[in-house]
Amino acid sequence: MTPKSHLAQIAASLHLDACGACSASLDSTLKEQLQNAGPIPFAPSSFAERLDPSALLRDARSFFVILFPYKPAREEEGNIALYARPMDYHKVIHHYLQKIIETARPSYPGEQFLPLVDTSPMVDRWLAYAAGLGFFGRNHCLIHPTYGSFVTIGSILTTLSLTPDEPLTLDCGSCRECLIRCPGRAIGEKRLDPFRCKSYLTQKKEELSPEEMQILQRTPYIFGCDECQRFCPFNQKALPSPLPEIHEHRISTLTKEEMDSYSNRAFDKAFCSYAFAWRGKKVLLRNWNIVNEKGKEDINSSR
């Protein structure tokens, strides 16, 4: 059994069946592609930092990349983006990656393994693309044939040499649903303006402009935005997540009354296990007010 097959077998035993590998020597064209794509909110601005695996693990040779599906078993209403309704995916992914590493390590003495979630500087969507795990939709989301774009990404950077997979050749065809549905009109034919994306705006700490508030008011979400994904044909037929953590302890909705019942510190403590809590109660309350058409009054009265 090859090292890649061994890692895939371990992952499959944990219900993770969307796995692939790519070289740690990243494609020479990637820097140009990243520059053409423009800046990404909350990501390092240095291309060199985002393209240098050796800064994280000396003598790294390969990435083993895994998709973590998060589509629920049934539809549910809510005002939180789907990925943020279960327990924080950063913690869930790290837990699974550590399990895989701990199981594999005895078979490869002297080799090194480093678990990576999207808090690392690496360009995780591009790693998943290079590992044959999806193609880029018009909305710039990575789309997997089975799980759609309702996936988060984890990877293991390793000194093992893993046979790289080939990128997929699928595309969106003539579909334009994400362009039509985007509340901020952030999606163009070739380029995405991430600073008009509602998901970004719900996490923006700075004061929102009147136009940005109007973007928030177009859908009920107070954290994140699933509009371009909800109407994607690949997502409509995507399979639910096989991971038990996705279906447990879900929070789909936050109300103003619930948020008001907590102090800032108590809110952080109560919801620290959820990804939506990272910006804190103040930003989420601001978003709730705006989405419920009270934003301008509340913001003006607070000045």
N, C-alpha and C positions, 0 to 999 in steps of 0.2 A: 504494500500500500504506500502510495506517495505521501509526503507530508501534507500536501494540499487536500488529498482525499481523506487523510486522517482527521485534519481539522474540520472538514466538512461533515464527517461522520459524527464527531463530537457535537458539533452545532446542531445537526439533525436530531440527535438524541434529546436536545433541549427545545425541540419544535422550531428550530431556525433553519429553514430550507432554502433561503435566498442568500447564497454565499458565492464569493468569487475572489480572485486574486489578481494583483497587478504588481508591476515592478516598483521598487522604491526609487528607481531612476526615472523620474517623471518625464513625460513627453516634452521635448524641447519646444513644441508649439504651445504648450499650456500657458506660459507666461503671456504670450501674445493674445491668446483667447481670453485670459483673465483681464488684461488691459482693455480689450475691446468691450468686455462685459461691463466695465466701469466699477466704481466702488460698491461695496456691500456693507450695509449697516451692521454694526456690532462685530465685524471681522477685522483682523489686523490690516492696516493699510499697506504694509510692506509686502510686496510680492515675493521677495527673497525669503522672508520668514515663512510664508505660506507654501513654499516650494522646496523646503530644505529638511527632509526627514532625518538627515544625519545630525541635525542640531538636537533632535529629540532622542535618537538612539544611534550611537556610533556603529558603523559597519552594517546598518540596516540594508536588507536586500529586497524585502517584499512587504506588501500589505495584504492581509487577509480581511476582506470587507464583508460585512453582514448587514442585511436589511432587517429592521424590526417593525413589522406591520402594526398599525394601530387602529384600523377600521373596527368599529364595534359590531357586535353580532346583530344588532337591530338599530333602526333609526331612533334618534332621540332629539328633542328640542333642547335649546340651551343658548347661552350667550358667551361661552368659552370655546375656543377652537378645539377641534377633536383631539389633536395631539396633546393638549394640555389638560384634558379631563381625567385621565388616569394618573397614577403616581408619576412623579418626575422622571421623564425618559432618560435623563442623564444618569440617574442612580440605577434605574433598571438595566440600561445597557451596560454600564460598568460592571454590575453584578454578573451578568451573563458572560461578558468578556473574561472576567477573572475566573469564572468556572471553566471556560474553555482552556485558558492558559494553564490553570492548575492541573487539569486532566492531561493535557498534552506534554507538559514540561518534562516529566520523567522519561519520556521517549526520546528526548532531544537534549541530552546533557551538554552543557556548554553553550547552547543557543539562548538567545534573549528574546523576550516578548514584552511589548508595551501596549496596554489598552488605550484606545483613543475614542473619545466622544466628540461632539462638535464644539466643545470648549477648547480643543487644541487648535493651533493655527493652521492645520492641514485643511486642504480644500476637499471636504468629505464627499460632496456630490460628484466631483470630478474623479475621485478615487473609485466610487461606486460605478460610474460610467466606464472607466477604464477596466474595471473588473467584470464587465459584461452584465451588470445588474439593472440596466435600464437605459432609456434614452431621454434626452431633454425635450420637454414639451414647450409649446409656445410661451407658457407662463414661467419657463426656466426651472420648473420642478423636475426632478428625476422621476420617470414613470416606469414602473416594473410591469411586465405583462400580466402577472397574476395578482399583485397587490396594489397596482396603480401607484399613485403618488402619496398614498396614505402610509408612508414609511419614514422612520428615522434611521440614521446610519451610524454604525459603529465599526471600528476596524482594529486590527492587531498589527502593529508594526513589528517586524521580526527580522532576525539575522538569518532565518531559514530562507532557502531559495525555493520559491513556489512558482510553478508553471503559470504564467499569466493567462488570463482569459481574454477573449476578443470582445470589443464593444459591440452592442446590438446595432442593427441597421434599421430598426423601426422608426417611424415618425408619426406626426399628428395628421398627416394627409391634408384634407381640405377643411378639417374642423377648425372653427374659430370661436367656440363657446367661451373659452377663458377670456378672450379679448372683449367679448360682448358683456360678460357678467362682472368683470372687475370693477368694484366701486370707485376706484381712483383712476381708472383708465391708465393704469401703470404699465400695461402689457402692450407692446408694439409688435409689429411683424418680425422684427429682428432684435429688438433691444427692450430691456425691462428698465423702468425707472423705479427703483426700490423705494425711493423717498416719497412716492405717491401711493405705495402699497398700504392698504388699511392695516395689515398685520404689523408693519413697521410703525405706523402712526399710533396704534394702541399701546406701543411700548416706548414711544418717544417721551422723554422726560421734560423736554423744553415745552414752552407754551405753544399751543397749536393755533394756526392762522384760521380765519373764517372759512377759507376753502378746505383746509384740512378737517375742520369740524364737520363740514358738509359731507365729506367722504365718510367719516365715521357714522353719520346719521343714516346712511343708505342701507345698512344691515344691522341686525340686533347685537352683533358681537361686541363685547367690551374688552376682549383680549384675543388677538389674532384675527384671522379671516380665512374662511374656507371656500369662498365663492368660486374662485377659479377651479377649485378641486371638486366641489360638489357636482358641477355640471359636466365634468370630464367623462367621456364615454368609458375610458379605462377604469375610472373609479366607480362608476355605476355598476360595473360587473365585477369589481374587485372582490376577492374573498376576504372574510373577516379575519382578524388577527388570530393566530393559534396560541398566542401567549396569554396565560391566565391573568397576569398583572394588568393587562389592558381592560379586562372586564370586571375588575374588582375596585372598590373604593373610588368610584368615579364621581366627579363633581362637574355637572354640566352647566349649572347656572349659579351666578352670584347676584344677590339682590342688594339694593341700597340699604335696606333695613339690617340685613346680616352684616354688611361691611361696617355700618355705623355702630354696631354693637361691640366692635373691637377697638381697642387703642391700636396705634400703629405697631407697637411692639407685640401686642397680643395677636394681631392679625398675622404678622410674620411667623410667630411661633405656631399658630394654629394651622397655617397652610404651607409651612416650609417644605412639605413633601410634594408640592405641586409646582410645575414649571410656571404657571401663571402668576405666582406670588413674587417673582424676582424683582418686579418693578415697584411692588409695595401697594398698600391700600390707597394712597393719595392718587396715584395715576389711574388705578382701576375705578375709583369713585368719579374722577374727572370724566373718564370715558362713559361711565353709566349715565351721568348727567347729560352729556352731549348726545348720546344715542337716544335717550328718552326725551329729547327736544327741550331740555331744561338747561343745556350747556351754556348758551349765551347769557341767559339771565343769571345763572349761578356764578359764571366767570366774571361778568360785569360787576355783580354785587360784591365779589370778593376783592375787587381792586381798590 
